[in-house]
Amino acid sequence: MNEARAKGRRAFLRSMVAAGGAAAVVVASESTVAQPGPAGNSPEPQAPAKARGYHVTPHIETYYRLADF
């Protein structure tokens, strides 16, 4: 590979990393800006969070049954 092509590739990758970092900063800053809500209304109740981590689903039960666990 010639030297000019290698330098061009490195410059391209550096610019992609910089653009990705800048995009992440923009997204993070937009999500932290507080928006005013309607006055006098209480917040709507939120649905309970889904369980995280390992849990047995029908897919897993089928796998266990077929794999003879």
CORDA-V203181 format. One record per pair of residues at least 24 apart in sequence whose ideal C-beta (glycine too) atoms are under 8 Angstrom apart, sorted by the first residue. I is the first residue (numbers start at 1). J is the second residue. If there is no record, write none. Layout:
# CORDA-V203181
I:J / I:J
This chain:
# CORDA-V203181
none
